[in-house]
Structure formats: structure tokens, C-alpha cells
Amino acid sequence: MDLRSIGVCGIAGYVALDGSVPPREPIEPMLASLRHRGPDGFGIYRGDSCVLGHARLSIIDLEGGWQPIFNENRDVAVTFNGEIYNYVELRRELEAIGHRFYTNSDTEVIVHAYEEWGKRCPERFNGQFGFAIYDHRDKTLFLCRDRLGVRPVYYTRAGNTFLFASEVKALKASGLVPLEPSVEGIHQIFSLWTNVYPRTPFANVSELPPAHIMVVSPRGTETEKYWSLPIGRKETLSPGECIEGLKEHIDRSIRLRLRADVPVGAYLSGGLDSSLTTAFTRRCTSTPLKTFSLEFEDPRFDESEYQGEMVRFLGTEHSSIRVTAEDIAGHFPDAIRAAERPLLRTAPVPMLLLSRLVRSEGYKVVITGEGADEFLLGYDIFKETKVREYCSRQPESRLRPLLLRRLYPYLFTDGRMAKFQETFFLKGFKETADPFYGHRLRFEQTKRIHDFYSPEAMFRIREDPESALLRSMPPGFSDLSPIERTQVVEIETLLSSYLLSSQGDRVAMANSVEGRFVFLDHELIEFVSRIEPNRKMPGLHEKRILKEIGRGMLPSRILERKKFPYRAPDMESFLSTARGRRILEEALDPVGLETFGLFDAVKVQLLASKVVSEAQRNGRVTTSDNLVLMSVLSGQLFHKLFFGPSVPAERFNGRDRVHHIVKGSEKGEYEWVRTA
Amino acid sequence: MGSDGIRGKIRDYIQDRFMIGKPLNSLKDNDQLLEKGILDSTGVLELVGFIEEYFAFSVEDAELLPDNLGSVENIAVYIERKTGQRVPG
């Protein structure tokens, strides 16, 4: 009997830090609020001073597979969201030591691994996970999150009760903690595009950083990092060693990620990374492979031509959706509800629609290519940093800035603007010692948002986001080259809290779909971190090693394509559609602006009318106006959705399957209660 | 319009359109518009549209240079040169 379920799940729970018996009511609305992550059943465990909950999606409907799951003595319980890919090997190892298993699930491996290796157990896991263990032996709650932060874990405290959950919604639904916006947290997002852990846009909620564990007991709380991004250790690997090594790692990573006993689909963008992961997946599986793609009505964002080429080349079964401006505007509030933070871009919205397509076709797991751009140097920002740094060595050179034209041909297609583009991209190019050299232009551009804050908000902001970011950087950061620093900032901030969260976990899980990230296998990352940046990106050739691997596996047109950044139309989606204009108008309503209090209503109105009139005149919105107005729009929607008139908390309904486990008062006996 | 008239007009336009939210009257004629982040390349296009419309001449591609459009002062000198003072208003 295989009880393995997939990691589309939600976790929630709480402990009484004073050893008292915690209330039993809050867990129900907490789990009900996570229904989208796990709609097929809810498991609740009540121990002496803990309550652990689990919302699950089952692949194979079996009586077992309920969580929480226990060790042999039933004094260690776990609620788990995610995947431990190497559970087969770990189980073998743990059984050899003498542990006895009662299910075939990867979840059970966690409790025994915890018994065996204590808080160091996550070092043994290869996977994507967020879990909570309650250990009755020393009344300790143990929280843990995967190395890259694929799966989320949030926590908060209400008096003597410590609460955790996969999403903030569940903490709110507990009714134990009133949610408040955090001006500092929101200001971080409007400065860095992301939060610096553990801060969130909610004043009283923290996020467990990736690669961290947290131990919560009546004696106090400790947070510890169990894995660090290997930085600065470079070896001289030959091109052949790089290619062969990476190929092996990709192959192994995919085989591990295909261990689900479910049909696996693949996201196919038409770019190098997803084409390659799909091609590898095709080779690793004998069952028909289904691919899913996004198409855009607006040709500037559309890649369907390349997607079509890959589909024909690999012979996959294929489904796609065509996204319109109307879709983007109309679903933007849904994306914010899912992401639980203001979004500076609409790009997560199409991903939300894509996961809905996946779900509607009966798929629950997709292989996807995120991470390659960060670890193998694919993004333009790395090339930009390289060019700027190269110019700084010979500041008077007239020739060196011409490289920018090769880097951003699409910005230089309007040859008229060439000189202005150069001036823009060379701003501050001599300041190579700036810790955020690579991100400087973006950070500076983003500061324009602050001009629209209200005086009261300005007064309340005490913390400088950049200083917080710098403090959070790993040891050795400042000794790295500009390009490596840029890479670390991308990985430590935008990868986990934007790409994998707002544009990843949240918008996939909103439709009960689980992404599996081939390039985020930590052994693969440890391998590629040994490779010098110049091997990954010789000159301005991004992801060279991947392209070498792709030779012979992919059509040459895909290999020779220039990096095409995934984007979606932002403010234009709102200005060009009636539905979008209505959403914008409502969000910029002066009363709403006053209620939130972050933005100055008068300034916002001035900007909005300028943007509307300019867009009507020439159909254009400037980059800076787009950024500001997107921020105001998403900030206001965020405020309204999370702090506005409250909707009654969700409850279980008559059709829900709820499984209760209660720790008995005598001899640790358990009573199994089945309701509904 | 005298030459200060042109400067005043340009200053007002830039402050109205690109400096919403910034302290009033904070723009100096020699402020570098790109370096200070007041204009980005899309903003330059908007500015050019305004100049062409208001001062009734067309800006040649070869003239789209920071030297001509990088500050209020540069813009005014450029407009004066193009119009030979033949400015409306």
C-alpha cells in the first residue's frame, strides 16, 4: 500500500508556551482558510499543549495518508507540506538503524529522521518543504523550511500561544491575532521589491527564512540556519567537467522529482530552461508528457511560436491559454490575495491562470525551470553589471558603452534613444564597491515610489531597507566580485520571496498545483556554485553551459534565442480595458487612500490623471509612472483585501472529511475520531 | 516669450509631469534630468512630444542627445537655437 501523497498541502497549528491546554476552536478556520492548498481532507491532532493541523490533497484516495503522522512511541508528531525526494534512501537507512514505519509516506521519514538526528535532520533531506514537529518529550515545537524557500512557513505569537501556518491567511483566521499592516515591511517591498526575512508586510507576522529551523519551547525561541549558499569557493573545472557534471545533476534532479506516482506535466515557456527541463523529462519518463504554456494576446510578450516549435520537436501533448489585458487586470486582485503582499508587477497573474489550466486538465504536479537564470547567470542584470564594471575600468572609453546596445537591443531599437539609454545605464557605474552595485539602478528607480508617501507615513518609517538587506547578506558577501554579489542578492531575495512565492508557490497552490523545480536541487546548486562566473557567462553569453548541454537536445532556434524575460503588461492592462479602469479607479479612491494612509491622496490623483491623459494621447506610460502607479494600486488592493471589511472566516462544511486524533490522557493512548 | 519664459515653461512642464510628489519648485535649470532620475528614456519621448507640439518644430533624430535635452538649461538653449526666438506666447 503506497500512501504517498503529493506536497500540495497546507499546514497550521499552535502551541501553548506555558504548558496549558490550547483552545481547540481556532484550528478549524485556520485549516479551512488553506482549503485551496489541500481541499481533500483535514487532519487535526490535539496533544498535551499543541494542536497540529493539515489540509491535504490526495492523489490516491486511501484511508491512510492522514497527517499528522507519528513516531513509534507517538510522542513525536509532524505536519508536513512538500516533498522529501530522497525518502526511499532515508527510509532504508532509518530502518537499518531500527526505526519502524507504519506508512510508505515521505512524511513518516521526517519523524524518524528527527528522532535520529534531532534538529540536524533537514541536512539529510533533499526536497522542498515546510513542516512542524511537536516533540512531547521536551515540549518543543520544531519548524523547518527547505533550503531555497520553495514552501512557506509563517509564524506569530498571541500572548502565550505560538502559531504557525503555510500562509498568513490561516494565522488571521485563527482569530487569535489581529492583523496589522507593517509600514516598514511594505516600505521594504517598495524599495527592494521584496522583504528582508523575517519581516513581512504584516506587523505581527514573521516568515521563517529559507534553510532555517526554529525551535520553540517554554524556555524560549531559537532560529538557526542549517544550509548556506556556497559562495566564493571556485574551482577550475574544465568545460567538459562543467557540462558533464551539470548534465548528470539535471538528470538526477529530474528523476527524483518524477518519483510522484501521478501524471506529471511540464511548464514550457519556449525559453532555454523550460525547453531543456522538458526535453530531459521526456527522456526520463515512458508515459505521455503533457506540457502547458502561456500565450499573450499582446505580441510583445508572446512566445507561442517557440512553444509550438518545442511541442512539435518533443511530441508532447500540449495545452495553452491565451492571456488578455482584461484577464490580467481582472485577476490582479486574486494574485494579491494569493501572494499576500503588494506586487509591483502583474507577471504572477498569468501564472495563476496557467495553474488553473493545469488543474482543469487533471494534473497536479508540474516540472518547471526556475532557478537556472539565477544560478547559471541568465538574467540581463548580470550582463548589465558586467558591462558597467567593464566600463568603470576605462571610464573615458567611448567604445565600451557600446556593449550596452548588444545587451539591450530592444531598448536600442529606437536608435534615437541610444544616448539616453547609455546615460541611464551608466549612472553610478564607477561605484564598483557599492555592495548593491548590480541592483543600484533598480533600487534608485524604485525610490520614486517614496515621493508618493504621505507625510505621516514618512514619519513612521524608521528602518532603511538597504541596511536591513545588507545585514542579512551571508558572510563573505562584501568580498565577492560585483557580478557574484548581484547573483547572491537575486538568490537571497527575489528568488525565494518573489519568483518562488508570489510567482510560484502561491499562484500554483491557489489552484492546488505543485511545481517541482529541477534547478533548485541543492546538490545541483552546490555543484554549479563551484564553477567560475566566466565559465557560466563568457563575455555576454548567458547560460553557456546549459546551451552546450542543449546542443543536440533542442532545436537550434531555441538554443540561439536571446534571453526573453518573462513579463506581462502592467499598467497598460488597466488603462486599456474597462474592467481594468474600474479596478484602478476604485483602488485609487481618496477615501481608501486616506484609510490606508501610506500614500498621499492628492499626489496620487495628480499622477493618475497625468498617466491617464498621456496614455490616451500616445498610448504610452513611462517606466517610472508605471512602477509608481502599480505600487499604489497593489498597495491599496493589498490593504483592502487584508485589512478591509472582514469577511466571516471560512469553516468546514458538511462534505469535508475531517480526521481528528486526540492524545489520550492515560499512557499516551490515542483515540481516533472520525467526523463528517 | 523671452528666454526666461522658455526656461519657465520647460521647468513648469517637467515639474508638472515628471516631478509629481517632489518638493515644489525644487528643479534647478542645471539639474541633470537623467542622472537625477527625473527623466527616464520613456520620459524623454514624452518631453520631446511636448516640445514638438508646444514650440511647433520637429526634433530630428540626430538632435536627441543629452547635450540638447539633459537639463532645463540645455533644452532652452536648444529650443532657442531651433526657433531663433520664434516662440509662441
Chai-1 contact restraints between the chains, C-beta under 6 A:
chainA,res_idxA,chainB,res_idxB,connection_type,confidence,min_distance_angstrom,max_distance_angstrom,comment,restraint_id
A,R416,B,D61,contact,1.0,0.0,6.0,A-B,restraint_1
A,R416,B,L64,contact,1.0,0.0,6.0,A-B,restraint_2
A,M417,B,S41,contact,1.0,0.0,6.0,A-B,restraint_3
A,K419,B,L65,contact,1.0,0.0,6.0,A-B,restraint_4
A,K419,B,P66,contact,1.0,0.0,6.0,A-B,restraint_5
A,F420,B,S41,contact,1.0,0.0,6.0,A-B,restraint_6
A,F420,B,V44,contact,1.0,0.0,6.0,A-B,restraint_7
A,Q421,B,S41,contact,1.0,0.0,6.0,A-B,restraint_8
A,T423,B,L34,contact,1.0,0.0,6.0,A-B,restraint_9
A,T423,B,P66,contact,1.0,0.0,6.0,A-B,restraint_10
A,F424,B,L34,contact,1.0,0.0,6.0,A-B,restraint_11
A,E444,B,G37,contact,1.0,0.0,6.0,A-B,restraint_12
A,D451,B,G21,contact,1.0,0.0,6.0,A-B,restraint_13
A,D451,B,K22,contact,1.0,0.0,6.0,A-B,restraint_14
A,F452,B,G21,contact,1.0,0.0,6.0,A-B,restraint_15
A,K603,B,I20,contact,1.0,0.0,6.0,A-B,restraint_16
A,K603,B,G21,contact,1.0,0.0,6.0,A-B,restraint_17
A,L606,B,I20,contact,1.0,0.0,6.0,A-B,restraint_18
A,L607,B,I20,contact,1.0,0.0,6.0,A-B,restraint_19
A,K610,B,R17,contact,1.0,0.0,6.0,A-B,restraint_20
A,T622,B,T42,contact,1.0,0.0,6.0,A-B,restraint_21
A,T622,B,G43,contact,1.0,0.0,6.0,A-B,restraint_22
A,T623,B,D40,contact,1.0,0.0,6.0,A-B,restraint_23
A,T623,B,T42,contact,1.0,0.0,6.0,A-B,restraint_24
A,S624,B,D40,contact,1.0,0.0,6.0,A-B,restraint_25
